[in-house]
Amino acid sequence: MAHPPLEVHQHPSCKEQILALHKCHDDNPFAKYWGVCNETLAELRACFKNEKRTKIALNKARAEKERERFLARVASRRREQEAAQAADAAAALGGARRPRVLLAATGSVATIKLAQLAQQLLQFADVKVIATKAALYFVREEDLPPACRPLLGDEDEWRQWRAVGDPVVHIELRRWADALPNTLAKAANGLCDNLVTCVVRAWDLGKPLLLAPAMNTFMWDSPFTAQHLAAVTRLGATVVPPVSKRLACGDIGTGGMAAPEDIAAACRTALAAAMPGLLL
């Protein structure tokens, strides 16, 4: 019978080689007398055990690194909460503070301008940034100004709550922020299936809520969009309308997101009107 190859392969083929050698021993009663076969089997077993130990060590290292990142974010969130409470206390005593803007990004190619918009808002406000899973295809945390980091998403919402009494991310963000530029269709219908829409659903409508839509021209002209715009306007939201340009899809027409400086100016105006005590 044909004997399986005896050289010791690098993993992950060690396990397959061990199984082949076992089959050889089961099929051939004389195989146990082949010294070189048994030596190779012992080497393969040792290699396979070492591979398992290496994987366990790597998994432990990854888990520890993830734990450290989680603890760092929790500590950062607590510091932010303490700073916000201190700022509120100072404002209550007659001192002015900077506005707080929560910038929300959704799955549009216009999200590539998120860092520019954050930079514009930072000129007059403290800024935090949240994003849907789809938005993360167009922006990375390292693209944002350092003052806006970390970039928060759905994982932060689910991962940071462990028990009753722990901070609920979308509620904490709603409490922190004075204004929120946001998404359209889900906001209009009250859907809340991600961090961004949960913040909107929990939003205090006494504070400014701005929307800067970006979409294909036919989507913008759709009667569904008209219904969504009417719904959010009735709620008191401010819509910063899109502009006419050559869109990412190649079409020419209305649907491009407004310029970041125009959105920032609209946000500043809304804050000044709604919360005149802020330091603008």
JOPE-V139486 format. One record per run of one state. SS is the DSSP state (a for helix, b for strand, c for the rest). FROM is the first residue (numbers start at 0). TO is the last residue. If there is no record, write none. Layout:
BEGIN
[[SS & FROM & TO] [SS & FROM & TO]]
END
This chain:
BEGIN
[[c & 0 & 12] [a & 13 & 26] [c & 27 & 29] [a & 30 & 32] [c & 33 & 33] [a & 34 & 91] [c & 92 & 96] [b & 97 & 104] [c & 105 & 107] [a & 108 & 121] [c & 122 & 123] [b & 124 & 130] [c & 131 & 132] [a & 133 & 136] [c & 137 & 139] [a & 140 & 142] [c & 143 & 144] [a & 145 & 147] [c & 148 & 149] [b & 150 & 151] [c & 152 & 152] [a & 153 & 158] [c & 159 & 167] [a & 168 & 175] [c & 176 & 177] [b & 178 & 181] [c & 182 & 183] [a & 184 & 188] [c & 189 & 193] [a & 194 & 200] [c & 201 & 206] [b & 207 & 210] [c & 211 & 215] [a & 216 & 219] [c & 220 & 221] [a & 222 & 233] [c & 234 & 236] [b & 237 & 238] [c & 239 & 241] [b & 242 & 245] [c & 246 & 250] [b & 251 & 255] [c & 256 & 258] [a & 259 & 273] [c & 274 & 277] [b & 278 & 278] [c & 279 & 279]]
END
